[in-house]
Amino acid sequence: MTDLPIRLAVSVALYHEGRFLLVRRGQAPAKGFYAFPGGRVEDGETLETAARRELMEETGLTAGPLTVHSIVDLDSEGAGVTYRLHVHTGPYGAGAPVAGDDAETAEWLSLKDMDELPVTDSTLAVARAIAGKP
Protein backbone atom coordinates (compact mmCIF):
# COMPACT_ATOMS: atom_id res chain seq x y z
CA MET A 1 0.00 0.00 0.00
CA THR A 2 1.28 3.43 -0.89
CA ASP A 3 0.58 6.81 0.66
CA LEU A 4 -1.68 7.94 -2.16
CA PRO A 5 -4.74 10.04 -1.23
CA ILE A 6 -7.97 8.04 -0.73
CA ARG A 7 -10.87 8.48 -3.18
CA LEU A 8 -14.19 6.77 -2.43
CA ALA A 9 -15.60 4.43 -5.06
CA VAL A 10 -18.48 1.96 -5.23
CA SER A 11 -19.56 -1.08 -7.17
CA VAL A 12 -22.63 -3.31 -7.21
CA ALA A 13 -22.28 -7.10 -7.29
CA LEU A 14 -25.64 -8.45 -8.42
CA TYR A 15 -25.80 -12.27 -8.28
CA HIS A 16 -28.78 -13.96 -9.94
CA GLU A 17 -29.30 -17.61 -10.87
CA GLY A 18 -25.60 -18.45 -10.58
CA ARG A 19 -24.38 -15.48 -12.61
CA PHE A 20 -23.00 -12.03 -11.86
CA LEU A 21 -23.77 -8.79 -13.66
CA LEU A 22 -20.50 -7.46 -15.10
CA VAL A 23 -19.57 -4.64 -17.42
CA ARG A 24 -16.57 -4.48 -19.71
CA ARG A 25 -14.84 -1.20 -18.96
CA GLY A 26 -14.55 1.22 -21.86
CA GLN A 27 -12.28 3.71 -20.08
CA ALA A 28 -9.42 3.73 -17.58
CA PRO A 29 -8.96 2.48 -14.99
CA ALA A 30 -9.27 -1.16 -16.05
CA LYS A 31 -10.18 -0.43 -19.67
CA GLY A 32 -11.03 -3.70 -21.45
CA PHE A 33 -11.48 -5.63 -18.20
CA TYR A 34 -14.72 -6.99 -16.83
CA ALA A 35 -15.81 -5.68 -13.43
CA PHE A 36 -18.92 -5.03 -11.40
CA PRO A 37 -20.74 -1.83 -12.41
CA GLY A 38 -19.37 1.05 -10.40
CA GLY A 39 -17.28 4.17 -10.19
CA ARG A 40 -16.37 7.17 -8.09
CA VAL A 41 -18.53 8.69 -5.39
CA GLU A 42 -19.45 12.26 -6.28
CA ASP A 43 -19.36 15.11 -3.76
CA GLY A 44 -22.40 15.03 -1.50
CA GLU A 45 -23.43 11.46 -2.40
CA THR A 46 -23.86 8.63 0.05
CA LEU A 47 -22.21 5.34 -0.85
CA GLU A 48 -25.59 3.74 -1.59
CA THR A 49 -26.75 6.64 -3.76
CA ALA A 50 -23.51 6.47 -5.74
CA ALA A 51 -23.82 2.69 -6.13
CA ARG A 52 -27.39 2.98 -7.45
CA ARG A 53 -26.41 5.82 -9.81
CA GLU A 54 -23.46 3.86 -11.24
CA LEU A 55 -25.58 0.72 -11.66
CA MET A 56 -28.23 2.70 -13.57
CA GLU A 57 -25.70 4.64 -15.69
CA GLU A 58 -23.71 1.57 -16.71
CA THR A 59 -26.47 -1.05 -17.08
CA GLY A 60 -29.88 0.64 -17.01
CA LEU A 61 -30.85 -1.62 -14.07
CA THR A 62 -31.97 -1.04 -10.52
CA ALA A 63 -31.54 -3.21 -7.45
CA GLY A 64 -33.43 -3.90 -4.25
CA PRO A 65 -31.97 -3.08 -0.83
CA LEU A 66 -28.17 -2.80 -0.96
CA THR A 67 -25.64 -3.64 1.71
CA VAL A 68 -21.86 -3.26 1.72
CA HIS A 69 -20.31 -6.70 1.21
CA SER A 70 -16.64 -5.74 1.28
CA ILE A 71 -14.21 -2.85 1.08
CA VAL A 72 -11.15 -3.10 -1.17
CA ASP A 73 -8.31 -0.59 -1.52
CA LEU A 74 -7.06 -0.33 -5.12
CA ASP A 75 -3.93 1.73 -5.81
CA SER A 76 -4.09 3.65 -9.06
CA GLU A 77 -0.63 5.07 -9.58
CA GLY A 78 -1.71 6.57 -12.93
CA ALA A 79 -4.53 8.50 -11.27
CA GLY A 80 -2.40 9.31 -8.22
CA VAL A 81 -5.00 7.96 -5.78
CA THR A 82 -6.06 4.87 -3.90
CA TYR A 83 -9.68 3.99 -4.67
CA ARG A 84 -11.42 2.71 -1.53
CA LEU A 85 -14.00 0.53 -3.27
CA HIS A 86 -17.17 -0.30 -1.34
CA VAL A 87 -18.68 -3.37 -3.00
CA HIS A 88 -22.45 -3.52 -2.51
CA THR A 89 -24.72 -6.54 -2.93
CA GLY A 90 -28.45 -6.78 -3.21
CA PRO A 91 -31.25 -8.49 -5.09
CA TYR A 92 -31.62 -8.06 -8.83
CA GLY A 93 -34.84 -6.34 -9.86
CA ALA A 94 -35.90 -7.04 -13.44
CA GLY A 95 -35.02 -6.24 -17.04
CA ALA A 96 -32.11 -6.86 -19.33
CA PRO A 97 -28.86 -4.93 -18.89
CA VAL A 98 -27.96 -2.37 -21.54
CA ALA A 99 -24.41 -1.01 -21.59
CA GLY A 100 -24.21 2.73 -21.04
CA ASP A 101 -21.86 5.46 -19.81
CA ASP A 102 -18.30 4.05 -19.90
CA ALA A 103 -19.35 0.37 -20.19
CA GLU A 104 -18.67 -1.36 -23.53
CA THR A 105 -20.88 -4.33 -22.61
CA ALA A 106 -23.12 -5.34 -19.72
CA GLU A 107 -23.92 -9.02 -19.28
CA TRP A 108 -24.59 -11.84 -16.83
CA LEU A 109 -21.57 -14.15 -16.45
CA SER A 110 -20.89 -17.29 -14.42
CA LEU A 111 -17.69 -17.89 -12.47
CA LYS A 112 -16.66 -20.30 -15.24
CA ASP A 113 -17.17 -17.54 -17.83
CA MET A 114 -15.18 -15.15 -15.65
CA ASP A 115 -12.23 -17.57 -15.49
CA GLU A 116 -11.93 -17.30 -19.29
CA LEU A 117 -12.21 -13.51 -19.60
CA PRO A 118 -10.09 -10.53 -18.52
CA VAL A 119 -11.70 -9.88 -15.13
CA THR A 120 -10.18 -7.61 -12.49
CA ASP A 121 -8.63 -9.53 -9.59
CA SER A 122 -10.80 -7.80 -7.01
CA THR A 123 -13.99 -8.61 -8.96
CA LEU A 124 -13.09 -12.28 -9.23
CA ALA A 125 -12.19 -12.51 -5.52
CA VAL A 126 -15.46 -10.87 -4.42
CA ALA A 127 -17.52 -12.99 -6.86
CA ARG A 128 -15.98 -16.18 -5.48
CA ALA A 129 -16.69 -15.05 -1.91
CA ILE A 130 -20.34 -14.27 -2.72
CA ALA A 131 -20.79 -17.57 -4.56
CA GLY A 132 -19.09 -19.47 -1.73
CA LYS A 133 -16.31 -20.80 -4.00
CA PRO A 134 -12.60 -20.65 -3.07
Backbone as ProteinMPNN parsed JSONL, in Angstrom:
{"seq_chain_A": "MTDLPIRLAVSVALYHEGRFLLVRRGQAPAKGFYAFPGGRVEDGETLETAARRELMEETGLTAGPLTVHSIVDLDSEGAGVTYRLHVHTGPYGAGAPVAGDDAETAEWLSLKDMDELPVTDSTLAVARAIAGKP", "coords_chain_A": {"N_chain_A": [[0.841, -1.176, 0.0], [0.518, 2.191, -0.833], [1.161, 5.691, -0.068], [-0.862, 7.157, -1.248], [-3.492, 9.584, -1.839], [-6.834, 8.954, -0.609], [-9.678, 8.019, -2.448], [-13.123, 7.754, -2.608], [-15.006, 5.022, -3.869], [-17.46, 2.972, -5.524], [-19.134, -0.171, -6.118], [-21.457, -2.525, -7.574], [-22.417, -5.707, -6.899], [-24.344, -7.772, -8.357], [-25.963, -10.83, -8.062], [-27.433, -13.472, -9.607], [-29.277, -16.304, -10.201], [-26.948, -17.945, -10.352], [-25.177, -16.376, -11.771], [-23.232, -13.394, -12.338], [-23.682, -9.864, -12.683], [-21.791, -8.127, -14.9], [-19.733, -5.524, -16.271], [-17.937, -4.576, -19.182], [-15.212, -2.607, -19.064], [-14.912, 0.547, -20.627], [-13.232, 2.636, -20.398], [-10.298, 3.971, -18.732], [-9.885, 3.606, -15.174], [-8.823, 0.2, -15.705], [-9.601, -0.373, -18.331], [-11.074, -2.387, -20.815], [-11.252, -4.583, -19.198], [-13.387, -6.836, -17.394], [-15.713, -6.029, -14.844], [-17.567, -5.39, -11.803], [-20.43, -3.238, -12.123], [-19.747, 0.167, -11.495], [-18.11, 3.014, -9.889], [-16.695, 6.26, -9.189], [-17.471, 8.026, -6.144], [-19.481, 10.822, -6.034], [-19.199, 14.275, -4.953], [-21.053, 14.947, -2.045], [-22.692, 12.726, -2.267], [-24.119, 9.745, -0.856], [-22.72, 6.502, -0.127], [-24.478, 4.445, -0.938], [-26.265, 5.827, -2.641], [-24.504, 6.597, -4.675], [-23.732, 4.049, -5.582], [-26.165, 3.054, -6.62], [-26.616, 4.987, -8.624], [-24.385, 4.556, -10.34], [-24.881, 1.882, -11.113], [-27.29, 2.196, -12.557], [-26.437, 4.044, -14.571], [-24.494, 2.542, -15.949], [-25.708, 0.134, -16.651], [-28.459, 0.36, -16.878], [-30.119, -0.801, -15.037], [-31.856, -1.426, -11.908], [-31.658, -2.091, -8.385], [-32.71, -4.018, -5.506], [-32.804, -3.602, -1.915], [-29.607, -2.531, -0.826], [-26.495, -3.647, 0.528], [-23.278, -3.192, 2.056], [-20.847, -5.342, 1.035], [-18.071, -5.809, 0.979], [-14.909, -4.087, 1.407], [-12.433, -2.742, -0.559], [-9.146, -1.726, -1.129], [-7.702, -0.109, -3.82], [-4.864, 0.653, -5.458], [-4.101, 3.245, -7.664], [-1.781, 4.184, -9.451], [-1.467, 5.663, -11.808], [-3.604, 7.449, -11.701], [-2.965, 8.673, -9.4], [-4.117, 8.159, -6.929], [-5.612, 6.206, -4.26], [-8.214, 4.075, -4.687], [-10.853, 3.55, -2.59], [-12.817, 1.065, -2.589], [-16.14, 0.306, -2.18], [-17.935, -2.455, -2.14], [-21.094, -3.311, -3.011], [-23.939, -5.425, -2.388], [-27.02, -6.907, -3.404], [-30.486, -7.706, -4.131], [-31.376, -8.545, -7.478], [-33.442, -6.686, -9.626], [-35.38, -6.434, -12.217], [-35.475, -6.871, -15.81], [-33.371, -6.434, -18.728], [-29.85, -6.006, -18.952], [-28.35, -3.068, -20.321], [-25.639, -1.75, -21.887], [-24.13, 1.278, -20.906], [-22.933, 4.681, -20.429], [-19.623, 4.501, -19.441], [-19.339, 1.827, -20.033], [-18.574, -0.864, -22.148], [-19.849, -3.296, -22.65], [-22.566, -5.017, -21.025], [-23.371, -7.68, -19.103], [-24.619, -10.9, -17.949], [-22.63, -13.168, -16.227], [-21.154, -16.328, -15.493], [-19.092, -17.833, -12.882], [-17.394, -19.599, -14.165], [-17.38, -18.558, -16.781], [-16.124, -16.15, -16.15], [-13.575, -16.977, -15.461], [-12.42, -17.302, -17.904], [-12.181, -14.888, -19.107], [-10.896, -11.462, -19.321], [-10.906, -10.385, -16.248], [-11.064, -8.172, -13.512], [-8.882, -8.613, -10.709], [-9.896, -8.067, -8.13], [-12.655, -8.144, -8.565], [-13.076, -10.825, -9.305], [-12.263, -12.126, -6.931], [-14.17, -11.159, -5.052], [-16.531, -12.074, -6.267], [-16.181, -14.856, -6.086], [-16.225, -15.12, -3.295], [-18.875, -14.315, -2.705], [-20.305, -16.273, -4.085], [-19.531, -18.426, -2.645], [-17.313, -19.963, -3.322], [-13.972, -21.133, -3.355]], "CA_chain_A": [[0.0, 0.0, 0.0], [1.284, 3.43, -0.893], [0.578, 6.81, 0.66], [-1.684, 7.942, -2.158], [-4.741, 10.038, -1.229], [-7.97, 8.036, -0.735], [-10.867, 8.484, -3.177], [-14.188, 6.771, -2.427], [-15.602, 4.434, -5.059], [-18.482, 1.961, -5.227], [-19.565, -1.078, -7.174], [-22.628, -3.315, -7.212], [-22.28, -7.104, -7.294], [-25.641, -8.451, -8.422], [-25.799, -12.27, -8.283], [-28.775, -13.965, -9.937], [-29.302, -17.608, -10.873], [-25.601, -18.448, -10.577], [-24.38, -15.481, -12.614], [-22.997, -12.027, -11.862], [-23.772, -8.787, -13.661], [-20.504, -7.461, -15.096], [-19.566, -4.64, -17.423], [-16.574, -4.476, -19.709], [-14.838, -1.198, -18.955], [-14.551, 1.222, -21.863], [-12.282, 3.706, -20.081], [-9.421, 3.729, -17.582], [-8.964, 2.48, -14.989], [-9.267, -1.164, -16.047], [-10.183, -0.426, -19.673], [-11.03, -3.697, -21.446], [-11.478, -5.626, -18.199], [-14.723, -6.99, -16.831], [-15.809, -5.684, -13.428], [-18.92, -5.031, -11.396], [-20.735, -1.835, -12.415], [-19.369, 1.049, -10.4], [-17.28, 4.173, -10.192], [-16.366, 7.173, -8.094], [-18.525, 8.692, -5.388], [-19.448, 12.259, -6.282], [-19.358, 15.112, -3.764], [-22.395, 15.027, -1.498], [-23.431, 11.463, -2.399], [-23.858, 8.635, 0.053], [-22.208, 5.34, -0.847], [-25.59, 3.739, -1.592], [-26.751, 6.644, -3.76], [-23.509, 6.474, -5.736], [-23.819, 2.694, -6.129], [-27.388, 2.983, -7.448], [-26.409, 5.816, -9.814], [-23.464, 3.861, -11.245], [-25.584, 0.72, -11.664], [-28.232, 2.699, -13.572], [-25.699, 4.637, -15.69], [-23.709, 1.566, -16.712], [-26.473, -1.049, -17.082], [-29.885, 0.641, -17.014], [-30.853, -1.615, -14.074], [-31.967, -1.037, -10.517], [-31.54, -3.214, -7.45], [-33.431, -3.898, -4.253], [-31.97, -3.077, -0.826], [-28.172, -2.795, -0.963], [-25.635, -3.642, 1.706], [-21.857, -3.261, 1.719], [-20.311, -6.7, 1.206], [-16.642, -5.741, 1.279], [-14.206, -2.847, 1.077], [-11.152, -3.099, -1.167], [-8.312, -0.587, -1.519], [-7.062, -0.327, -5.115], [-3.932, 1.727, -5.809], [-4.085, 3.651, -9.062], [-0.625, 5.075, -9.583], [-1.711, 6.567, -12.931], [-4.527, 8.496, -11.266], [-2.396, 9.309, -8.222], [-5.0, 7.962, -5.779], [-6.061, 4.866, -3.898], [-9.676, 3.993, -4.667], [-11.419, 2.712, -1.529], [-13.999, 0.526, -3.268], [-17.175, -0.295, -1.339], [-18.685, -3.372, -3.002], [-22.45, -3.524, -2.508], [-24.724, -6.536, -2.929], [-28.453, -6.784, -3.208], [-31.246, -8.488, -5.093], [-31.623, -8.058, -8.827], [-34.839, -6.339, -9.862], [-35.895, -7.036, -13.443], [-35.02, -6.245, -17.039], [-32.108, -6.861, -19.335], [-28.859, -4.932, -18.89], [-27.958, -2.374, -21.537], [-24.41, -1.012, -21.593], [-24.207, 2.727, -21.036], [-21.859, 5.456, -19.815], [-18.304, 4.054, -19.9], [-19.347, 0.373, -20.191], [-18.671, -1.365, -23.531], [-20.878, -4.328, -22.605], [-23.125, -5.342, -19.715], [-23.925, -9.017, -19.277], [-24.592, -11.841, -16.828], [-21.573, -14.146, -16.448], [-20.892, -17.291, -14.42], [-17.689, -17.886, -12.47], [-16.664, -20.298, -15.236], [-17.169, -17.54, -17.826], [-15.181, -15.154, -15.646], [-12.227, -17.565, -15.491], [-11.931, -17.299, -19.288], [-12.215, -13.505, -19.597], [-10.092, -10.533, -18.523], [-11.698, -9.878, -15.132], [-10.176, -7.615, -12.493], [-8.627, -9.528, -9.592], [-10.798, -7.799, -7.014], [-13.988, -8.613, -8.961], [-13.087, -12.283, -9.229], [-12.187, -12.51, -5.519], [-15.462, -10.872, -4.422], [-17.518, -12.987, -6.856], [-15.985, -16.176, -5.479], [-16.688, -15.051, -1.908], [-20.341, -14.266, -2.718], [-20.789, -17.569, -4.559], [-19.085, -19.465, -1.728], [-16.311, -20.797, -4.004], [-12.603, -20.646, -3.07]], "C_chain_A": [[0.884, 1.236, 0.0], [0.573, 4.513, -0.092], [-0.227, 7.722, -0.261], [-2.935, 8.427, -1.433], [-5.877, 9.038, -1.522], [-9.105, 8.723, -1.486], [-11.925, 7.4, -3.049], [-14.761, 6.333, -3.766], [-16.57, 3.336, -4.622], [-18.625, 1.014, -6.41], [-20.747, -1.872, -6.646], [-22.462, -4.713, -7.791], [-23.653, -7.764, -7.226], [-25.404, -9.901, -8.821], [-27.189, -12.853, -8.46], [-28.651, -15.265, -10.721], [-27.909, -18.086, -11.271], [-24.719, -17.585, -11.461], [-24.306, -14.09, -11.989], [-23.171, -11.038, -13.004], [-22.42, -8.077, -13.725], [-20.575, -6.541, -16.294], [-18.121, -4.753, -17.891], [-16.243, -3.003, -19.789], [-14.383, -0.633, -20.294], [-13.531, 2.324, -21.666], [-11.407, 3.278, -18.908], [-10.153, 4.157, -16.309], [-9.62, 1.167, -15.403], [-9.954, -1.254, -17.409], [-9.984, -1.828, -20.275], [-11.254, -4.853, -20.491], [-12.942, -5.653, -17.777], [-14.673, -6.705, -15.334], [-17.282, -5.47, -13.094], [-19.181, -3.585, -11.796], [-20.367, -0.96, -11.225], [-18.52, 2.209, -10.858], [-17.083, 5.025, -8.96], [-17.623, 7.734, -7.425], [-18.383, 10.188, -5.631], [-19.67, 13.024, -4.983], [-20.821, 15.16, -3.336], [-23.199, 13.739, -1.585], [-23.128, 10.528, -1.234], [-23.313, 7.487, -0.789], [-23.334, 4.624, -1.596], [-26.127, 4.524, -2.779], [-25.798, 6.539, -4.946], [-23.578, 5.093, -6.393], [-25.032, 2.549, -7.049], [-27.237, 3.804, -8.733], [-25.512, 5.104, -10.816], [-24.118, 2.643, -11.888], [-26.525, 1.154, -12.786], [-27.493, 3.242, -14.79], [-25.044, 3.576, -16.57], [-24.515, 0.391, -17.247], [-27.95, -0.78, -17.338], [-30.734, -0.118, -16.008], [-30.911, -0.961, -12.703], [-31.824, -2.296, -9.666], [-32.428, -2.948, -6.25], [-32.519, -3.322, -3.189], [-30.5, -3.494, -0.998], [-27.488, -2.776, 0.397], [-24.192, -3.703, 1.228], [-21.36, -4.662, 2.052], [-18.85, -6.665, 1.624], [-16.098, -4.379, 0.874], [-12.813, -3.24, 0.627], [-10.408, -1.82, -1.519], [-7.551, -0.938, -2.79], [-6.165, 0.865, -5.43], [-3.994, 1.988, -7.301], [-2.98, 4.687, -9.222], [-0.858, 6.103, -10.692], [-2.616, 7.726, -12.553], [-4.003, 9.221, -10.033], [-3.261, 9.195, -6.983], [-5.116, 6.477, -5.458], [-7.58, 4.923, -3.878], [-10.083, 3.05, -3.542], [-12.791, 2.273, -2.028], [-14.918, -0.175, -2.282], [-18.064, -1.138, -2.259], [-20.02, -3.678, -2.332], [-23.05, -4.786, -3.131], [-26.184, -6.269, -2.627], [-29.167, -7.593, -4.257], [-31.41, -7.762, -6.424], [-33.11, -7.776, -8.972], [-35.396, -7.081, -11.065], [-35.31, -6.297, -14.634], [-33.694, -6.788, -17.511], [-31.114, -5.713, -19.272], [-28.544, -4.371, -20.275], [-26.743, -1.518, -21.196], [-24.604, 0.477, -21.834], [-23.015, 3.365, -20.36], [-20.525, 4.944, -20.326], [-18.205, 2.535, -20.037], [-19.474, 0.006, -21.668], [-19.753, -2.421, -23.648], [-21.371, -4.459, -21.175], [-23.813, -6.685, -19.88], [-23.803, -9.847, -18.011], [-23.59, -12.94, -17.147], [-21.415, -15.051, -15.231], [-19.425, -17.196, -14.003], [-16.849, -18.576, -13.534], [-16.374, -19.334, -16.379], [-16.069, -16.57, -17.409], [-13.746, -15.674, -15.659], [-11.602, -17.485, -16.877], [-11.848, -15.903, -19.891], [-11.276, -12.629, -18.776], [-10.966, -9.853, -17.462], [-10.729, -9.315, -14.093], [-10.056, -8.588, -11.327], [-9.62, -9.326, -8.451], [-12.216, -8.282, -7.326], [-14.074, -10.119, -8.813], [-13.062, -12.754, -7.769], [-13.532, -12.3, -4.815], [-16.524, -11.821, -4.962], [-17.399, -14.379, -6.239], [-16.475, -16.194, -4.028], [-18.217, -15.071, -1.846], [-20.921, -15.63, -3.107], [-20.387, -18.716, -3.634], [-18.096, -20.43, -2.335], [-14.921, -20.248, -3.692], [-11.89, -20.168, -4.319]], "O_chain_A": [[1.867, 1.316, 0.736], [-0.486, 4.276, 0.49], [-0.259, 8.936, -0.058], [-3.402, 7.764, -0.507], [-5.873, 8.367, -2.554], [-9.451, 9.868, -1.194], [-11.652, 6.238, -3.35], [-14.973, 7.141, -4.669], [-16.504, 2.842, -3.497], [-18.285, 1.349, -7.544], [-21.012, -1.898, -5.444], [-22.377, -4.891, -9.006], [-24.07, -8.251, -6.175], [-24.72, -10.17, -9.808], [-28.03, -12.744, -7.567], [-28.004, -15.318, -11.767], [-27.706, -18.572, -12.383], [-23.634, -18.008, -11.86], [-25.18, -13.673, -11.229], [-22.846, -11.339, -14.153], [-21.962, -7.5, -12.738], [-21.368, -6.746, -17.212], [-17.209, -4.994, -17.1], [-16.906, -2.241, -20.493], [-13.581, -1.242, -21.003], [-13.02, 2.887, -22.634], [-11.738, 2.339, -18.184], [-11.005, 5.041, -16.395], [-10.846, 1.061, -15.438], [-10.801, -2.123, -17.615], [-8.884, -2.379, -20.248], [-11.429, -5.99, -20.928], [-13.635, -4.636, -17.799], [-13.726, -7.085, -14.645], [-18.129, -5.38, -13.982], [-18.252, -2.777, -11.809], [-20.647, -1.312, -10.08], [-18.243, 2.373, -12.047], [-17.279, 4.572, -7.832], [-18.674, 7.889, -8.046], [-17.304, 10.755, -5.459], [-20.25, 12.5, -4.032], [-21.713, 15.384, -4.154], [-24.293, 13.667, -1.026], [-22.02, 10.523, -0.696], [-23.429, 7.497, -2.014], [-23.166, 4.241, -2.753], [-26.416, 3.938, -3.822], [-26.235, 6.408, -6.089], [-23.492, 4.98, -7.615], [-24.925, 1.982, -8.136], [-27.672, 3.375, -9.802], [-25.83, 5.048, -12.004], [-23.931, 2.397, -13.079], [-26.546, 0.536, -13.851], [-27.871, 2.942, -15.923], [-25.039, 3.699, -17.795], [-24.081, -0.282, -18.182], [-28.628, -1.605, -17.952], [-31.961, -0.088, -16.107], [-30.126, -0.068, -12.383], [-31.866, -3.417, -10.174], [-32.844, -1.817, -6.001], [-31.558, -2.625, -3.513], [-30.198, -4.655, -1.277], [-27.846, -2.005, 1.288], [-23.909, -4.199, 0.137], [-21.441, -5.111, 3.196], [-18.436, -7.404, 2.517], [-16.719, -3.63, 0.12], [-12.1, -3.967, 1.319], [-10.977, -0.925, -2.143], [-6.84, -1.942, -2.837], [-6.66, 1.972, -5.644], [-3.945, 1.058, -8.106], [-3.212, 5.893, -9.14], [-0.497, 7.271, -10.546], [-2.427, 8.85, -13.02], [-4.533, 10.267, -9.657], [-3.166, 10.026, -6.081], [-4.767, 5.615, -6.265], [-8.169, 5.717, -3.145], [-9.7, 1.88, -3.542], [-13.781, 2.995, -1.911], [-14.518, -1.136, -1.625], [-18.841, -0.605, -3.051], [-20.069, -4.229, -1.233], [-22.711, -5.162, -4.253], [-26.53, -5.511, -1.721], [-28.538, -8.114, -5.178], [-31.56, -6.542, -6.48], [-33.942, -8.546, -8.491], [-35.835, -8.225, -10.947], [-34.72, -5.227, -14.484], [-32.994, -7.502, -16.793], [-31.484, -4.564, -19.512], [-28.48, -5.104, -21.262], [-26.812, -0.66, -20.316], [-25.176, 0.882, -22.846], [-22.178, 2.672, -19.783], [-20.301, 4.946, -21.536], [-17.101, 2.002, -20.148], [-20.365, 0.497, -22.361], [-20.496, -2.447, -24.63], [-20.686, -4.065, -20.231], [-24.726, -6.826, -20.693], [-23.003, -9.55, -17.123], [-23.673, -13.575, -18.199], [-21.527, -14.604, -14.09], [-18.617, -16.561, -14.681], [-15.711, -18.177, -13.779], [-15.255, -19.293, -16.891], [-15.2, -16.213, -18.204], [-12.807, -14.901, -15.847], [-10.383, -17.589, -17.012], [-11.485, -15.751, -21.057], [-10.896, -12.997, -17.664], [-11.666, -8.881, -17.743], [-9.689, -9.916, -13.825], [-11.006, -9.298, -10.998], [-10.123, -10.291, -7.877], [-12.904, -8.78, -6.435], [-15.043, -10.635, -8.256], [-13.777, -13.692, -7.417], [-13.982, -13.168, -4.067], [-17.34, -12.327, -4.192], [-18.407, -15.004, -5.909], [-17.074, -17.175, -3.587], [-18.789, -15.777, -1.016], [-21.908, -16.08, -2.526], [-20.843, -19.846, -3.81], [-18.03, -21.589, -1.927], [-14.706, -19.037, -3.755], [-10.74, -19.733, -4.245]]}, "name": "protein", "num_of_chains": 1, "seq": "MTDLPIRLAVSVALYHEGRFLLVRRGQAPAKGFYAFPGGRVEDGETLETAARRELMEETGLTAGPLTVHSIVDLDSEGAGVTYRLHVHTGPYGAGAPVAGDDAETAEWLSLKDMDELPVTDSTLAVARAIAGKP"}
